[in-house]
Amino acid sequence: MIRVKINQLQEGCILAEDVTGKTKKTIIPRNTVLDSTLLNILVKFLIEDVYVEPVLSNGQPFKPSEIIEPKSPKNEIENKKEDVVTLYLRAVQQYKKFFQAWQLGSPIDIGKIRELIIPLLDRLIENRRELLTLYRYTTKEDYLYHHAISVGLLSGFLAKYLNYSKGDCYQIALAGVLCNCGMSKIDEKIITKKSALTSEEYKEMKQHTVLGYKMVQKIPVLQEGVKLAVLQHHERNDGSGYPFGISDKQIHPYSKIVSVADVYHAMVSERLYRKKESPFKALEQIQVDNFGKLSMEVVQVLLDSLTTFNNGTKVKLSNGEMAEIVFIQRKEPTRPIVKTMNTNQFISLNEQRNIFIEEVIYTS
């Protein structure tokens, strides 16, 4: 990370540390991608300088004309983190170019898609923390491209913890990346619309699964399960999904994995017409709203991965307070008992349902 004056900032800069005011309250949290509104907020709060990542949200290096000081990484883990962020953002922008080519009629080059996702998955599949925090870099404007890379990574990650072979994990990751490739054949006005879709627009948008299947159907190196995942990732176990309204046993296992990754990442991401949720709140909603629809086995793997807390783990709560976990409730691991760090107050999140964990604070 580097420290720069705010007049050196530009849209797309990524905060590497929380920006705090004179009262030490967080004004803008770390990992936020700065836009024109947030840049104005920094000016209004009389912030002089901030720490940012050396890469912009579009994957390009950030090269300010003046750097106050480069902040040396605390250790190899942090240095690796910056590299992973750069690789991820570049992958998003590369996928964007592929998607734009598909819009113009180019076929899918599966070799290039493999080169895009497999090295990144290899880097992240053993690093749960980094993989599960990439959602922070999603921007409204490039949501569709972030979503593809993230769903691919999440799908491959979930497959590993469901004990699939390495080769199958790669195939399932490819299914995640390609699940929305059919969106390239949908009217661009629909996929970039900033408000909820009309019933007619939604009907057209739902065709992306069939259109995507046609795009991947004749790619010989893809397993049949991958092609079915592109077609079926919006099907639901209770028959309420689309395009065919099939149910549980008719849905391929790959499709069930991609469905969970797809729903989860959509919920935790800022989108053109919908605000993002905390990962922990999103998982609670998935368990309630999608019970009987999504594979609870796959949801449980994601839940276990996100809630590997220990007593003493520091978290940020939805009310802005920092707290420390003191007791984990096994029946509801997203709602432990915590002690606030400022007031030493004990809060049972199981009882205080209006408060939830916003994010885990990693200190290493």
C-alpha positions as CSV (number, residue, x, y, z in Angstrom):
1,M,0.0,0.0,0.0
2,I,1.0,3.6,-0.5
3,R,0.2,6.9,1.3
4,V,-0.9,9.8,-0.8
5,K,-2.5,13.2,-0.5
6,I,-6.2,13.3,-1.4
7,N,-5.5,15.6,-4.3
8,Q,-3.6,12.7,-5.9
9,L,-6.6,10.4,-5.7
10,Q,-8.8,9.4,-8.6
11,E,-11.9,7.4,-9.1
12,G,-11.1,3.7,-8.9
13,C,-8.6,4.0,-6.1
14,I,-9.0,1.3,-3.4
15,L,-8.6,2.3,0.2
16,A,-6.0,0.1,2.0
17,E,-6.9,1.3,5.5
18,D,-10.0,2.8,7.2
19,V,-10.4,6.5,6.9
20,T,-11.3,7.9,10.3
21,G,-12.3,11.3,11.5
22,K,-11.2,13.3,14.6
23,T,-13.5,11.2,16.8
24,K,-11.8,8.1,15.5
25,K,-15.1,6.9,14.0
26,T,-14.7,5.3,10.5
27,I,-15.8,7.6,7.7
28,I,-15.0,5.2,4.8
29,P,-13.9,1.6,5.5
30,R,-10.8,0.0,4.0
31,N,-11.2,-2.0,0.7
32,T,-13.7,0.6,-0.6
33,V,-13.4,1.6,-4.2
34,L,-13.5,5.4,-4.4
35,D,-15.9,7.3,-6.7
36,S,-16.6,11.0,-7.2
37,T,-19.1,11.1,-4.2
38,L,-16.6,9.5,-1.8
39,L,-13.8,11.8,-3.0
40,N,-16.0,14.8,-2.1
41,I,-16.6,13.3,1.3
42,L,-12.9,13.1,2.0
43,V,-12.6,16.8,1.1
44,K,-15.6,17.8,3.3
45,F,-14.1,15.9,6.3
46,L,-10.8,17.7,5.8
47,I,-8.9,14.4,5.3
48,E,-5.3,15.2,4.2
49,D,-4.0,11.8,3.1
50,V,-5.0,8.2,2.9
51,Y,-3.4,4.7,2.3
52,V,-4.5,3.1,-0.9
53,E,-3.6,0.0,-2.9
54,P,-1.1,0.4,-5.7
55,V,-3.7,-0.9,-8.2
56,L,-7.0,0.7,-9.4
57,S,-10.3,-1.2,-9.5
58,N,-9.8,-1.5,-13.3
59,G,-6.7,-3.6,-12.8
60,Q,-4.3,-0.8,-13.9
61,P,-1.5,0.4,-11.7
62,F,-2.1,3.6,-9.7
63,K,0.7,6.0,-10.4
64,P,0.2,9.3,-8.4
65,S,2.7,12.0,-9.2
66,E,3.6,12.3,-5.5
67,I,3.7,9.6,-2.8
68,I,4.1,10.6,0.9
69,E,5.5,7.2,1.8
70,P,5.3,3.7,0.6
71,K,4.1,1.6,3.5
72,S,6.1,-1.6,3.7
73,P,4.1,-4.8,4.0
74,K,4.0,-6.1,7.6
75,N,4.8,-9.6,6.4
76,E,4.7,-11.9,3.4
77,I,1.0,-12.6,3.8
78,E,0.1,-8.9,3.3
79,N,2.4,-8.6,0.3
80,K,0.8,-11.7,-1.2
81,K,-2.6,-10.1,-0.6
82,E,-1.8,-7.1,-2.8
83,D,-0.6,-9.4,-5.5
84,V,-3.9,-11.4,-5.4
85,V,-6.0,-8.2,-5.6
86,T,-4.0,-7.1,-8.7
87,L,-4.4,-10.5,-10.3
88,Y,-8.1,-10.6,-9.5
89,L,-8.8,-7.1,-10.9
90,R,-6.9,-7.8,-14.1
91,A,-8.9,-11.0,-14.5
92,V,-12.1,-9.0,-14.2
93,Q,-11.0,-6.6,-16.9
94,Q,-9.8,-9.4,-19.2
95,Y,-13.2,-11.1,-18.8
96,K,-14.8,-7.8,-19.7
97,K,-13.0,-7.8,-23.0
98,F,-14.0,-11.4,-23.7
99,F,-17.7,-10.5,-22.9
100,Q,-17.6,-7.5,-25.2
101,A,-16.2,-9.7,-28.0
102,W,-19.0,-12.2,-27.4
103,Q,-21.5,-9.3,-27.8
104,L,-20.0,-8.8,-31.2
105,G,-20.4,-12.4,-32.2
106,S,-17.0,-13.9,-31.3
107,P,-17.1,-17.5,-30.0
108,I,-15.9,-18.5,-26.6
109,D,-12.1,-19.3,-26.6
110,I,-12.1,-21.9,-23.7
111,G,-8.3,-21.9,-23.6
112,K,-8.2,-18.3,-22.7
113,I,-10.9,-18.7,-20.1
114,R,-8.9,-21.5,-18.5
115,E,-5.8,-19.3,-18.5
116,L,-7.9,-16.6,-16.8
117,I,-9.4,-18.5,-14.0
118,I,-7.3,-21.6,-13.2
119,P,-4.0,-19.8,-12.0
120,L,-6.1,-17.5,-9.9
121,L,-8.1,-20.4,-8.4
122,D,-4.8,-22.3,-7.7
123,R,-3.6,-19.2,-5.8
124,L,-6.7,-18.7,-3.8
125,I,-8.2,-22.2,-3.2
126,E,-6.0,-22.7,-0.1
127,N,-6.5,-19.1,1.1
128,R,-10.1,-18.9,2.2
129,R,-9.7,-15.5,3.8
130,E,-8.6,-13.7,0.6
131,L,-11.1,-15.5,-1.6
132,L,-14.0,-14.7,0.6
133,T,-13.2,-11.0,0.8
134,L,-12.8,-10.3,-3.0
135,Y,-16.4,-9.2,-3.1
136,R,-15.3,-5.9,-1.6
137,Y,-13.7,-4.8,-4.9
138,T,-16.9,-5.2,-6.9
139,T,-18.1,-2.0,-8.5
140,K,-21.7,-1.2,-9.7
141,E,-20.6,-0.4,-13.2
142,D,-18.5,-3.6,-13.7
143,Y,-20.7,-5.9,-11.5
144,L,-21.3,-8.4,-14.3
145,Y,-17.6,-9.0,-14.9
146,H,-16.7,-9.2,-11.2
147,H,-19.6,-11.6,-10.8
148,A,-18.3,-14.0,-13.4
149,I,-14.8,-14.2,-11.9
150,S,-16.0,-14.4,-8.3
151,V,-18.7,-17.0,-9.1
152,G,-16.0,-19.1,-10.9
153,L,-13.6,-18.8,-7.9
154,L,-16.3,-19.5,-5.3
155,S,-17.6,-22.5,-7.3
156,G,-14.2,-24.1,-7.5
157,F,-13.6,-23.4,-3.8
158,L,-16.9,-24.9,-2.8
159,A,-16.2,-28.0,-5.0
160,K,-12.9,-28.6,-3.2
161,Y,-14.6,-28.6,0.2
162,L,-17.3,-30.9,-1.2
163,N,-14.4,-33.3,-2.0
164,Y,-14.4,-33.1,-5.8
165,S,-11.2,-34.0,-7.6
166,K,-8.8,-31.2,-8.7
167,G,-9.9,-31.7,-12.3
168,D,-13.6,-31.5,-11.4
169,C,-12.9,-28.3,-9.3
170,Y,-11.4,-26.7,-12.4
171,Q,-14.4,-27.7,-14.5
172,I,-16.8,-26.4,-11.9
173,A,-14.9,-23.1,-11.7
174,L,-15.2,-22.8,-15.5
175,A,-19.0,-23.4,-15.1
176,G,-19.1,-20.5,-12.6
177,V,-17.2,-18.2,-14.9
178,L,-19.4,-19.0,-17.9
179,C,-22.8,-19.3,-16.2
180,N,-23.8,-15.8,-17.4
181,C,-22.0,-15.8,-20.7
182,G,-25.5,-15.8,-22.4
183,M,-26.0,-12.3,-21.0
184,S,-23.8,-11.1,-23.9
185,K,-26.7,-12.0,-26.2
186,I,-29.3,-9.9,-24.1
187,D,-30.1,-6.3,-25.0
188,E,-27.5,-4.2,-23.3
189,K,-30.1,-1.7,-22.1
190,I,-31.5,-4.5,-20.0
191,I,-28.2,-5.7,-18.4
192,T,-27.2,-2.1,-17.6
193,K,-30.6,-0.9,-16.4
194,K,-30.3,1.0,-13.1
195,S,-33.8,0.1,-11.9
196,A,-35.8,-3.1,-11.4
197,L,-36.7,-4.8,-14.7
198,T,-40.2,-4.9,-16.1
199,S,-41.9,-8.2,-16.5
200,E,-41.1,-8.2,-20.2
201,E,-37.5,-7.3,-19.6
202,Y,-37.2,-10.0,-16.9
203,K,-38.7,-12.6,-19.3
204,E,-36.0,-11.7,-21.9
205,M,-33.2,-11.7,-19.3
206,K,-34.1,-15.2,-18.2
207,Q,-33.2,-16.4,-21.7
208,H,-29.5,-15.9,-20.9
209,T,-29.4,-19.5,-19.5
210,V,-30.5,-21.0,-22.8
211,L,-28.4,-18.6,-24.9
212,G,-25.4,-19.4,-22.7
213,Y,-25.9,-23.1,-23.1
214,K,-25.9,-22.7,-26.9
215,M,-22.6,-20.9,-26.6
216,V,-20.9,-23.7,-24.7
217,Q,-22.8,-26.7,-26.1
218,K,-20.2,-27.7,-28.7
219,I,-17.0,-27.0,-26.7
220,P,-15.5,-30.5,-26.5
221,V,-13.2,-29.9,-23.5
222,L,-16.1,-29.0,-21.2
223,Q,-17.8,-31.8,-19.2
224,E,-21.5,-32.1,-19.8
225,G,-22.0,-31.0,-16.2
226,V,-20.4,-27.7,-17.0
227,K,-22.8,-27.1,-19.9
228,L,-25.7,-28.1,-17.8
229,A,-24.6,-25.7,-15.0
230,V,-24.7,-22.8,-17.5
231,L,-28.3,-23.9,-18.4
232,Q,-29.5,-24.8,-14.9
233,H,-27.9,-22.4,-12.5
234,H,-31.3,-20.7,-12.0
235,E,-33.2,-23.9,-11.5
236,R,-34.3,-24.6,-7.9
237,N,-34.8,-27.9,-6.0
238,D,-38.6,-27.1,-5.4
239,G,-39.2,-26.6,-9.1
240,S,-39.6,-22.8,-8.8
241,G,-36.6,-21.8,-11.0
242,Y,-36.0,-21.4,-14.7
243,P,-35.8,-22.0,-17.7
244,F,-37.6,-25.3,-17.3
245,G,-38.8,-25.5,-13.7
246,I,-37.2,-28.8,-13.1
247,S,-36.6,-30.1,-9.5
248,D,-34.0,-31.6,-7.3
249,K,-32.9,-34.9,-8.9
250,Q,-33.1,-33.4,-12.4
251,I,-30.6,-30.7,-11.5
252,H,-26.9,-31.6,-12.1
253,P,-24.7,-31.4,-8.9
254,Y,-22.4,-28.8,-10.7
255,S,-25.5,-26.6,-11.2
256,K,-26.3,-26.7,-7.5
257,I,-22.8,-25.5,-6.6
258,V,-22.8,-22.7,-9.1
259,S,-26.3,-21.7,-8.0
260,V,-25.2,-21.1,-4.4
261,A,-22.1,-19.1,-5.5
262,D,-24.2,-17.1,-7.9
263,V,-26.9,-16.2,-5.3
264,Y,-24.3,-15.4,-2.6
265,H,-22.1,-13.2,-4.6
266,A,-25.1,-11.3,-6.0
267,M,-26.2,-10.6,-2.4
268,V,-22.9,-9.3,-1.1
269,S,-22.2,-7.1,-4.1
270,E,-23.2,-3.5,-4.8
271,R,-25.3,-3.6,-7.9
272,L,-26.9,-0.9,-10.1
273,Y,-30.3,-1.3,-8.5
274,R,-29.6,-3.1,-5.2
275,K,-27.5,-2.4,-2.2
276,K,-25.1,-5.1,-0.9
277,E,-25.5,-7.2,2.2
278,S,-23.0,-8.3,4.8
279,P,-21.8,-11.8,4.0
280,F,-23.2,-13.0,7.3
281,K,-26.6,-11.4,6.8
282,A,-26.6,-12.7,3.3
283,L,-26.0,-16.3,4.5
284,E,-28.8,-15.9,7.1
285,Q,-31.2,-14.8,4.3
286,I,-30.1,-17.6,2.0
287,Q,-30.9,-20.1,4.7
288,V,-34.3,-18.7,5.3
289,D,-35.4,-17.5,1.8
290,N,-33.9,-20.3,-0.2
291,F,-34.6,-23.2,2.1
292,G,-35.8,-26.1,-0.1
293,K,-34.6,-24.2,-3.2
294,L,-30.8,-24.3,-3.0
295,S,-28.6,-27.2,-1.9
296,M,-28.3,-26.8,1.9
297,E,-25.2,-29.1,1.7
298,V,-23.4,-26.5,-0.4
299,V,-24.8,-23.6,1.6
300,Q,-23.4,-25.3,4.8
301,V,-19.9,-25.5,3.3
302,L,-20.0,-21.8,2.6
303,L,-21.4,-21.1,6.1
304,D,-18.6,-23.2,7.7
305,S,-16.0,-21.4,5.6
306,L,-17.2,-17.9,6.7
307,T,-17.7,-18.7,10.3
308,T,-14.4,-20.4,11.3
309,F,-14.3,-18.0,14.3
310,N,-12.3,-18.4,17.5
311,N,-12.9,-16.8,20.8
312,G,-11.1,-13.4,20.6
313,T,-11.7,-12.9,16.9
314,K,-12.3,-9.2,16.3
315,V,-15.3,-8.1,14.2
316,K,-17.0,-5.0,13.0
317,L,-20.8,-4.9,13.7
318,S,-23.5,-3.4,11.6
319,N,-23.9,-0.5,14.1
320,G,-20.3,0.5,13.4
321,E,-18.9,-0.8,16.7
322,M,-15.8,-3.0,16.9
323,A,-16.2,-6.1,19.1
324,E,-14.5,-9.3,20.1
325,I,-16.2,-12.7,20.0
326,V,-16.4,-14.3,23.4
327,F,-18.7,-17.3,22.8
328,I,-19.7,-19.1,19.6
329,Q,-23.3,-20.4,19.4
330,R,-23.0,-23.6,17.3
331,K,-26.6,-23.6,16.2
332,E,-26.2,-20.0,14.9
333,P,-22.5,-19.5,14.2
334,T,-23.2,-16.1,12.4
335,R,-24.6,-14.8,15.7
336,P,-22.1,-15.3,18.5
337,I,-21.9,-13.4,21.8
338,V,-19.5,-10.5,21.5
339,K,-18.0,-7.9,23.8
340,T,-17.8,-4.3,22.4
341,M,-14.2,-2.9,22.5
342,N,-15.2,0.6,23.5
343,T,-17.7,0.0,26.3
344,N,-17.0,-3.7,27.2
345,Q,-20.7,-4.4,26.8
346,F,-21.8,-8.0,26.1
347,I,-24.2,-8.4,23.2
348,S,-25.8,-11.7,22.2
349,L,-26.4,-11.3,18.5
350,N,-28.8,-14.2,18.7
351,E,-31.1,-12.0,20.8
352,Q,-30.2,-8.6,19.2
353,R,-31.5,-9.6,15.7
354,N,-31.2,-6.0,14.4
355,I,-27.4,-6.2,14.8
356,F,-25.2,-8.5,12.8
357,I,-21.5,-9.0,11.9
358,E,-20.5,-6.7,9.1
359,E,-17.0,-8.2,8.6
360,V,-14.2,-10.0,10.4
361,I,-11.1,-7.9,11.1
362,Y,-7.9,-9.7,10.3
363,T,-4.9,-8.3,12.0
364,S,-2.2,-10.5,10.3
